[in-house]
Amino acid sequence: MDGKKFESTEISQKILQHWDDFTLEEIDWISGDPRKLQEALVQKFGVSEDEAARQVFDFWNQHFENKSDAQTGDSSHLGLMLFICIVVL
């Protein structure tokens, strides 16, 4: 299994654990994409775009921010970059 597929599966599992009201079909549609997760939160739970962006940011930081890159040893700042992209776009 390649790294991207594993990462997407890992993210999908964590999304389902965090928001257990999502169906497997919705999780498949989201497929680890933060923008789709934000859209799904707006549609399913009726939260605002800003609230959905905050929830995605918090979720990402909780589950992925403190992971190190195994090759470089650098700490990832993906959560912050993700939040900026969601808010700007």
C-alpha positions in Angstrom: 0.0 0.0 0.0 1.5 3.4 -0.9 2.0 6.2 1.6 -0.8 8.4 0.3 -3.4 5.7 0.3 -2.4 4.7 3.9 -2.5 8.4 5.0 -6.0 8.8 3.5 -7.2 5.7 5.2 -5.8 6.8 8.5 -7.4 10.2 8.2 -10.7 8.7 7.2 -10.6 6.4 10.2 -9.9 9.3 12.5 -12.7 11.4 11.0 -15.2 8.6 11.6 -14.0 8.2 15.2 -14.3 11.9 15.7 -17.6 12.4 13.9 -19.4 9.1 14.2 -22.6 10.4 12.7 -21.0 10.3 9.2 -21.9 7.3 7.1 -19.3 5.2 5.4 -20.4 6.7 2.1 -19.8 10.2 3.4 -16.4 9.2 4.7 -15.5 7.7 1.3 -16.6 11.0 -0.3 -14.6 13.1 2.1 -11.6 10.8 1.4 -9.3 12.7 3.8 -9.8 16.0 1.9 -10.1 18.8 4.5 -12.2 21.0 2.1 -14.6 18.1 1.6 -14.7 17.6 5.4 -15.5 21.2 5.9 -18.3 21.0 3.3 -19.7 17.9 4.9 -19.7 19.5 8.3 -21.7 22.4 6.9 -24.2 20.2 5.1 -24.6 17.5 7.7 -24.6 19.5 10.9 -25.7 22.9 9.7 -22.7 24.8 11.1 -21.4 27.9 9.5 -18.4 27.8 7.1 -16.3 29.5 9.8 -17.3 27.0 12.5 -16.7 24.1 10.1 -13.2 25.5 9.3 -12.5 25.9 13.1 -13.6 22.3 13.7 -11.4 21.0 10.9 -8.4 23.0 12.1 -8.9 21.7 15.7 -9.3 18.1 14.5 -6.2 18.3 12.3 -4.1 19.8 15.1 -5.4 17.2 17.6 -4.6 14.2 15.4 -1.8 15.2 13.0 0.0 18.4 14.1 2.5 16.8 16.5 3.5 14.0 14.1 7.1 14.3 12.9 8.2 13.6 9.4 10.1 10.3 9.7 12.6 11.3 7.1 13.5 14.8 8.2 12.5 14.8 11.9 10.8 18.1 11.4 7.6 18.8 13.1 4.7 19.3 10.7 2.8 22.6 10.5 0.2 21.1 8.2 -2.7 22.0 10.5 -1.9 25.7 10.4 -1.3 25.7 6.7 -4.6 23.8 6.3 -6.5 26.4 8.3 -5.0 29.3 6.4 -6.0 27.6 3.1 -9.5 26.9 4.2 -10.1 30.4 5.5 -8.5 32.1 2.5 -10.2 30.0 -0.1 
